[in-house]
Amino acid sequence: MNDRKQLERRIDMASGKIPSDLLITNCKVVDVFNQTIIDGPLAIGEGKIIGCGDYQAKTTLDAKGKYILPGLIDGHVHIESSSLTPSQFARCILPFGTTTIIADPHEIANVCGLDGIRYMLEAAKRLPLNIQVMLPSCVPATPFEQAGAVLEAADLETLINEPGILGLGEVMDYPSVINHAPNMMDKLMMAKAHNRVMDGHSPGVSGKALTAYIMSGISTDHECATQEDMLARIRQGMYVLLREGSTCKDLLNLLPAVTPANARRCVLCTDDREPADIMQTGHINKSLRLAVAAGLDPLLAISMATLNAAECFGLKGKGAIAPGYDADLLVVDDLRDFNAHQVFVAGVEVARAGEMVVALPEYHCDKVLNTVNIAPISAADLHLELASNKVRAIGVIPKSVVTEHLQLEVNVNEDGSFKAQDNPGLNKLAVIERHHATGNIGLGILANYGLKNGAIAVSVAHDSHNIVVVGDNDNDMLAAVEDIKAMGGGFTLCRDGKVLANLPLPIAGLMSDKSASAVGKQLHNMIAIAHKEFGISDAMQPLMTLVFMTLPVIPELKLTSTGLFDVRKFERVSINL
């Protein structure tokens, strides 16, 4: 059927001349435009909303008094951070009513470059989940890192017109924007030339520096730590994405600053969520539940999760229930708990009572496999020699990716080396380059993590995704690194040179080829072991905390494969004071 004939059929459905495909009766429809609720029935035809009223349809569904919401939109998410493939991620979130996501694949791009982005695009084509991809702007995140690829503006432009590409992903290297570094300006100008939205990432940036950053055309930020940060960005025309992730939980902290006047500039996002967390507590519907419980008007909250996100990212036909809009719908019992009863995408039921009712195909690509390539390593390579006992250390803050830049006095052995077992409360941290076998290893000291009698290693480490290992002795740290290599990437816990538990992540060293339930179960098991066997506080997320210890765009002190990095000064620093 050609476009004209299809439009004529929809007009005839809307006028009542011909029956629609589906009529949902006995329902309450959320009208995000007027911030009100209207009575159904709701007619759907050819994947679109036809209208509310007395329509005839080929099929009728009794909603039994339930509410119908527009499909929920996650304004910023990294699929790879769930450790799941796009298909398994879709299987995980669709039953909770998230039907559209704004995905930034800069994790896999930092490992596999354009091949990684193409993998995500191809995988997305086969799914009912609407995945809109933002081209990663910072591969690597800063010039001070060793990633698996380098993507310049010319590289990104080869994909800018591919179906599913929405815009330019979070611009984390804000100093390069403010100081108009040539390669960053090339990327911004490329996005502007194609009239694409540009995502932001500017933690702690304020005053004229923030104004300069916004002047570039960057229109969103999901890194507001305070209500003052949030209001400053809204005041200057930005959209603020209120994040509720597994590690970063800013929603409730920022929510008191949301008012009926400024809510239109607020969007909900998850950024990074673990599958067990999603399956146990929900996805964007969890954010709705938290916001309403904290006192936000339900209709405002729903608008933040639907219409606001659609308008922010220019998603035509998304975010509302109105004639001609896509029939992406969520059926819930009430506007308090937001428990998903049924989920529709383009008028087709895809999930019911928490379970998928349609098949989701997997997509396989050899180009994103076998990505762990490290130089030969021995325990001696993890030896940390100090010039004095006065050192810089990374201070972990529970439930936050922000770290402290600590200045400590430590016990040093006669040979000038640091041993964690001689320094209660401290651990050794190492970052090992794993893309090009350069042999580079950054060494540092981690405070307040609390690991005893073992080591934990991960190949997921924002954003360059080198191997991170933490421990209280070099032998266990080495065993953990060797296990990561043997698995082709993953998470591992080691003690006495043996593996206690692990999770292979063979796809780019970031994603499992197993189901969401299997991945979630094993991650939950590993976290429990880390708490019980290694003495890590229950307030600390032992795996996700390590994942963020390498991110040199989040204050204050981080460790890369080239050494310690002072984020405030945006420069490398010595471990000794």
Residue pairs with C-beta under 8 A, 6 or more apart in sequence:
1 9
6 46
9 18
9 45
9 46
10 45
10 46
10 48
10 50
10 324
12 18
13 19
13 20
13 43
13 45
13 46
13 50
13 55
14 50
14 51
14 323
16 55
16 56
19 55
19 56
19 57
19 58
20 43
20 44
20 45
20 50
20 55
20 56
20 57
20 58
21 44
21 45
21 46
21 57
21 58
21 59
21 347
22 43
22 44
22 45
22 57
22 58
22 59
22 60
22 61
22 347
23 41
23 42
23 43
23 44
23 55
23 56
23 57
23 59
23 60
23 61
24 40
24 41
24 42
24 43
24 44
24 60
24 61
24 63
24 68
24 331
25 40
25 41
25 60
25 61
25 62
25 63
26 40
26 41
26 62
26 63
26 64
26 65
27 39
27 40
27 41
27 42
27 63
27 65
27 66
27 67
27 68
27 331
28 37
28 38
28 39
28 40
28 65
28 66
28 67
28 68
29 37
29 38
29 39
29 40
29 42
29 52
29 67
29 68
29 321
30 37
30 67
30 68
30 69
30 70
30 299
30 302
30 321
30 335
31 37
31 38
31 321
32 70
32 299
32 302
32 303
32 306
32 307
32 319
32 320
32 321
33 307
33 320
33 322
35 297
35 299
35 300
35 303
36 299
37 67
37 299
38 52
39 52
40 52
40 63
40 68
41 52
41 53
41 54
41 55
42 49
42 51
42 52
42 68
42 321
43 49
43 50
43 51
43 52
43 53
43 55
43 57
44 50
44 57
44 327
44 344
44 347
45 347
46 347
47 326
47 327
47 346
47 347
47 348
48 317
48 323
48 324
48 325
48 326
48 327
48 347
49 321
49 322
49 323
49 324
49 325
49 326
49 327
50 323
51 323
63 331
66 331
66 332
66 333
66 341
67 331
67 332
67 333
67 334
67 335
68 321
68 329
68 330
68 331
69 97
69 302
69 306
69 321
69 329
69 330
69 331
69 332
70 302
70 306
70 307
70 318
70 319
70 320
70 321
70 325
70 328
70 329
70 330
71 97
71 98
71 99
71 100
71 306
71 318
71 326
71 328
71 329
71 330
71 343
71 344
71 345
72 96
72 97
72 98
72 99
72 100
72 268
72 283
72 284
72 285
72 288
72 305
72 306
72 330
73 98
73 99
73 100
73 101
73 102
73 267
73 268
73 284
73 305
73 306
73 309
73 310
73 315
73 318
73 319
74 93
74 98
74 100
74 101
74 102
74 268
74 269
74 270
74 283
74 284
74 309
75 102
75 220
75 222
75 239
75 241
75 267
75 268
75 269
75 309
75 312
75 313
76 102
76 104
76 170
76 199
76 220
76 222
76 241
76 243
76 269
76 270
76 271
77 101
77 102
77 103
77 104
77 269
77 270
77 271
77 272
77 273
78 103
78 104
78 105
78 106
78 107
78 271
78 272
79 86
79 89
79 101
79 103
79 105
79 120
79 131
80 105
80 107
80 108
80 460
80 508
80 510
80 511
81 107
81 271
81 272
81 273
81 460
81 547
82 89
82 92
82 272
82 273
82 274
82 275
82 278
82 516
82 519
83 274
83 275
83 460
83 503
83 505
83 510
83 511
83 512
83 519
83 523
84 92
84 275
84 511
84 512
84 516
84 519
85 123
85 362
85 363
85 507
85 511
85 512
85 513
86 120
86 123
86 124
86 127
86 129
86 131
86 363
87 123
87 126
87 127
87 360
87 361
87 362
87 363
88 275
88 362
88 512
88 514
88 515
88 516
88 519
89 129
89 516
90 127
90 128
90 129
90 131
90 360
91 356
91 360
91 515
91 516
92 275
92 278
92 279
92 283
92 516
93 101
93 129
93 278
93 283
94 128
94 129
94 343
94 345
94 350
94 351
94 356
95 340
95 343
95 351
95 354
95 355
95 356
96 278
96 282
96 283
96 284
96 285
96 286
96 340
96 343
96 354
97 283
97 284
97 285
97 330
97 332
97 338
97 340
97 343
98 129
98 283
98 284
98 285
99 128
99 129
99 130
99 328
99 330
99 343
99 345
100 129
100 130
100 131
100 132
100 309
100 310
100 315
100 318
100 328
101 129
101 130
101 131
101 132
102 132
102 134
102 166
102 199
102 269
102 309
102 313
103 120
103 124
103 131
103 132
103 133
103 134
104 133
104 134
104 136
104 169
104 170
104 199
105 116
105 117
105 120
105 133
105 136
105 169
106 136
106 137
106 138
106 139
106 141
106 169
106 170
106 463
107 460
107 462
107 463
107 465
107 508
107 510
108 116
108 117
108 119
108 120
108 368
108 508
108 510
108 511
109 116
109 117
109 136
109 139
109 149
109 151
110 116
110 136
110 139
110 140
110 141
110 147
110 148
110 149
110 463
110 464
110 465
111 147
111 148
111 149
111 368
111 371
111 435
111 465
111 508
111 509
111 510
112 119
112 148
112 149
112 367
112 368
112 371
112 508
113 139
113 148
113 149
113 150
113 151
113 155
114 149
114 151
114 155
114 158
114 159
115 365
115 367
115 368
116 149
116 368
116 508
117 133
117 135
117 136
117 159
118 159
118 365
119 363
119 365
119 367
119 368
120 131
120 133
121 133
121 159
121 162
121 163
121 164
121 165
122 363
122 365
123 362
123 363
124 131
124 133
124 164
125 163
125 164
126 360
126 361
126 363
127 360
127 361
128 345
128 346
128 348
128 350
128 358
128 360
129 345
130 318
130 328
130 345
131 164
132 164
132 166
132 313
132 315
133 164
133 165
133 166
134 165
134 166
134 167
134 168
134 169
134 170
134 199
135 156
135 159
135 160
135 165
135 167
135 168
135 169
136 151
136 156
136 169
137 156
137 168
137 169
137 170
137 171
137 172
137 173
137 184
137 187
137 198
137 199
138 169
138 170
138 171
138 172
138 173
138 463
138 553
139 147
139 149
139 150
139 151
139 463
140 146
140 147
140 150
140 463
140 464
141 147
141 172
141 173
141 462
141 463
141 464
141 551
141 552
141 553
142 172
142 173
142 552
142 553
142 565
142 570
144 552
144 560
144 562
144 565
144 571
144 572
145 463
145 464
145 552
145 560
145 561
145 562
146 433
146 435
146 436
146 438
146 440
146 464
146 466
146 560
146 561
146 562
147 435
147 463
147 464
147 465
148 371
148 435
148 436
148 464
148 465
152 183
152 186
152 187
153 183
153 186
153 187
153 189
153 190
154 186
156 168
156 187
156 190
157 190
159 165
160 190
160 191
160 194
160 196
161 194
166 196
166 197
166 313
166 314
167 191
167 196
167 197
167 198
167 199
167 313
168 187
168 188
168 190
168 191
168 196
168 197
168 198
168 199
169 199
170 199
170 200
170 201
170 222
171 177
171 184
171 187
171 188
171 198
171 199
171 200
171 201
171 216
171 218
172 201
172 463
172 553
173 181
173 184
173 553
174 201
174 202
174 205
174 209
174 213
174 553
175 181
175 570
176 183
176 184
177 184
177 188
177 212
177 213
177 216
177 218
178 209
178 212
178 213
188 198
188 216
188 217
191 197
191 198
191 217
192 217
197 219
197 220
197 312
197 313
197 314
198 216
198 217
198 218
198 219
198 220
199 218
199 219
199 220
199 222
200 213
200 214
200 218
200 219
200 220
200 221
200 222
200 223
200 238
201 221
201 222
201 223
201 553
202 210
202 213
202 218
202 221
202 223
203 223
203 225
203 402
203 553
203 554
203 555
204 225
204 229
204 555
204 568
205 213
206 229
206 232
210 232
210 233
210 236
211 236
214 233
214 236
214 237
214 238
218 238
219 237
219 238
219 239
219 312
220 238
220 239
220 240
220 241
220 267
220 312
221 233
221 238
221 239
221 240
221 241
222 240
222 241
222 242
222 243
222 269
222 271
223 554
224 230
224 233
224 240
224 242
224 250
224 254
225 250
225 253
225 402
226 253
226 254
227 253
227 254
227 256
227 257
230 240
230 254
230 257
231 257
231 262
233 240
234 240
234 262
234 265
234 266
238 265
239 265
239 266
239 267
239 308
239 312
240 254
240 265
240 266
240 267
241 266
241 267
241 268
241 269
242 250
242 251
242 254
242 255
242 258
242 266
242 267
242 268
242 269
242 287
242 304
243 249
243 250
243 251
243 269
243 270
243 271
244 250
244 251
244 268
244 269
244 270
244 286
244 287
244 290
245 270
245 271
245 272
245 273
246 272
246 273
246 274
246 277
246 541
246 544
247 272
247 399
247 400
247 401
247 541
247 544
247 545
247 547
247 548
248 271
248 272
248 399
248 400
248 401
249 399
251 268
251 287
251 290
251 291
252 290
252 294
255 291
255 294
255 295
255 296
258 266
258 296
258 300
258 304
260 297
260 300
263 300
263 303
263 304
263 308
264 303
264 308
265 308
266 304
266 308
267 304
267 305
267 308
267 309
267 312
268 284
268 287
268 288
268 291
268 304
268 305
268 309
270 283
270 284
270 287
272 544
273 283
274 520
274 523
274 544
275 516
275 517
275 519
275 520
275 523
276 520
276 521
276 523
276 524
278 516
278 520
279 516
279 517
279 520
282 289
282 338
284 305
285 330
285 332
285 338
285 339
285 340
286 338
287 301
287 305
288 298
288 301
288 302
288 305
288 338
289 336
289 337
289 338
291 301
291 304
292 298
292 301
292 335
292 336
292 338
293 336
298 335
298 336
299 335
302 335
306 318
306 319
306 320
307 319
307 320
308 319
309 315
309 318
309 319
310 316
310 318
310 319
310 320
311 319
317 324
317 325
317 326
318 325
318 326
318 328
319 325
321 329
326 346
327 344
327 345
327 346
327 347
328 344
328 345
328 346
329 342
329 343
329 344
330 340
330 342
330 343
330 344
331 340
331 341
331 342
331 343
331 344
332 338
332 339
332 340
332 341
333 339
333 341
340 351
340 354
341 352
341 353
342 349
342 351
342 352
342 353
343 349
343 350
343 351
343 352
344 350
348 358
349 357
349 358
350 356
350 357
350 358
351 357
368 507
368 508
369 488
369 506
369 507
369 508
370 488
371 434
371 435
371 488
371 489
371 508
371 509
372 434
372 459
372 467
372 484
372 485
372 487
372 488
372 489
372 509
373 434
373 435
373 436
373 437
374 432
374 433
374 434
374 437
374 467
374 481
374 485
375 433
375 437
375 438
375 439
377 432
377 439
377 441
377 478
377 481
377 482
378 478
379 474
379 475
379 477
379 478
381 441
382 428
382 430
382 441
382 443
382 474
382 477
382 478
383 417
383 474
384 417
384 418
384 428
384 443
384 445
384 575
385 415
385 416
385 417
385 418
386 410
386 412
386 416
386 417
386 418
386 575
386 576
387 416
387 576
388 412
388 576
388 577
389 409
389 410
389 411
389 412
390 407
390 408
390 409
390 576
390 577
391 407
391 408
391 409
391 410
391 418
391 445
391 575
391 576
391 577
392 405
392 406
392 407
392 408
392 444
392 445
392 557
392 564
392 573
392 574
392 575
392 576
392 577
393 406
393 407
393 408
393 410
393 426
393 444
393 445
393 446
393 447
393 557
394 403
394 404
394 405
394 406
394 429
394 444
394 445
394 446
394 447
394 549
394 557
394 558
394 559
394 564
395 403
395 404
395 405
395 406
395 447
395 448
395 557
396 403
396 404
396 446
396 447
396 448
396 449
396 540
396 545
396 549
397 403
397 404
397 448
398 537
398 539
398 540
398 541
399 539
399 541
401 548
401 551
401 554
402 554
402 555
402 556
403 549
403 554
403 555
403 556
403 557
403 558
404 447
404 556
404 557
405 555
405 556
405 557
405 566
405 568
406 447
406 557
407 577
408 426
408 445
408 447
410 418
410 423
410 426
410 445
411 419
411 422
411 423
412 418
413 419
413 422
418 428
418 445
419 428
419 473
420 426
420 427
420 428
420 471
420 472
420 473
421 472
421 473
423 445
425 447
425 448
425 450
426 445
426 446
426 447
427 445
427 446
427 447
427 449
427 450
427 451
427 470
427 471
427 472
428 443
428 444
428 445
428 446
428 470
428 471
428 472
428 474
428 477
429 443
429 444
429 445
429 446
429 468
429 469
429 470
429 549
429 559
430 441
430 442
430 443
430 444
430 468
430 469
430 470
430 477
431 441
431 442
431 461
431 466
431 467
431 468
431 549
431 550
431 559
431 560
431 561
432 440
432 441
432 466
432 467
432 468
432 469
432 481
432 561
433 439
433 440
433 441
433 466
433 561
434 459
434 465
434 466
434 467
434 484
434 509
435 464
435 466
438 561
440 561
440 562
441 561
442 559
442 560
442 561
442 562
442 563
442 564
443 559
443 563
443 575
444 559
444 563
444 564
444 575
445 575
446 470
446 549
449 470
449 536
449 540
449 542
449 545
450 534
450 535
450 536
450 537
450 540
451 470
451 471
451 472
451 530
451 534
451 535
451 536
451 542
452 472
452 534
452 535
453 472
453 495
453 533
453 534
453 535
454 471
454 472
454 476
454 493
454 494
454 495
454 496
454 500
454 533
454 534
455 469
455 470
455 471
455 472
455 473
455 476
455 477
455 479
455 480
455 493
455 494
455 495
456 469
456 470
456 471
456 480
456 491
456 492
456 493
456 494
456 530
456 534
456 542
456 543
456 546
457 467
457 468
457 469
457 470
457 477
457 480
457 481
457 483
457 484
457 491
457 492
457 494
458 467
458 468
458 469
458 484
458 490
458 491
458 492
458 543
458 546
458 547
459 465
459 466
459 467
459 468
459 484
459 489
459 490
459 491
459 505
459 509
459 510
460 489
460 491
460 505
460 509
460 510
460 547
461 467
461 468
461 546
461 547
461 549
461 550
462 547
462 548
462 550
462 551
463 550
463 551
463 553
464 550
464 560
464 561
465 508
465 509
465 510
466 550
466 560
466 561
467 481
467 484
468 546
468 547
468 549
468 550
469 477
469 480
469 481
469 484
470 477
470 546
470 549
471 477
471 480
471 494
475 497
476 494
476 495
476 496
476 497
477 494
479 494
479 497
479 498
479 499
480 492
480 493
480 494
483 490
483 492
483 494
483 499
483 502
484 490
484 492
484 509
487 502
487 504
487 505
487 506
488 504
488 505
488 506
488 509
489 504
489 505
489 506
489 508
489 509
489 510
490 502
490 503
490 504
490 505
490 506
490 509
490 512
491 502
491 503
491 505
491 523
491 526
491 543
492 499
492 501
492 502
492 503
493 499
493 500
493 501
493 502
493 526
493 529
493 530
493 533
493 534
494 500
495 533
495 534
500 529
500 533
501 522
501 525
501 526
501 529
502 526
503 512
503 519
503 522
503 523
503 526
504 512
505 511
505 512
506 512
506 513
507 513
512 518
512 519
523 543
526 543
527 541
527 542
527 543
530 536
530 542
530 543
531 537
531 538
531 542
534 542
536 542
548 554
549 558
549 559
550 558
550 559
550 560
551 558
552 558
552 560
552 565
552 567
553 567
554 567
555 567
555 568
556 566
556 567
556 568
557 564
557 565
557 566
557 567
557 573
558 564
558 565
558 567
559 565
562 572
563 572
563 573
563 574
563 575
564 572
564 573
564 574
564 575
565 571
565 572
565 573
566 572
566 573
